[in-house]
Amino acid sequence: MKAILVKEGIIEPTTAQLKNAMDKAEEELHTIIFMYKTDKYGRIITEKENDVLEGKDTFPIMVADACWVLGGWKNKYGNKDTRLNEANDGVE
């Protein structure tokens, strides 16, 4: 929650600003849980975690955004080459 306030430049938050930050933090938590529960094989989660490690935070922050991402997501192989999966990711 503190990160949300700092991101918005709020140092001395009012009660309304604290409530708003709590609501945003709760929505982000629900989105993360939703992503983990719906990503059956963990492929998109792994991709998003790797993005975070590279400094690109592409994790959706709202459940509606997560639905849109999950609905249109294709793995990095374009779902075409069945030889490339977790057991054989193409690295030798």
Secondary structure, 3 states (H helix, E strand, C coil): CHHHHHHCCCCCCCHHHHHHHHHHHHHHHHHHHHHHHHCCCCHHHHHHHHHHHCCCCCCCCCHHHHHHHHHHCCCCCCCCCCCCCCCCCCCC
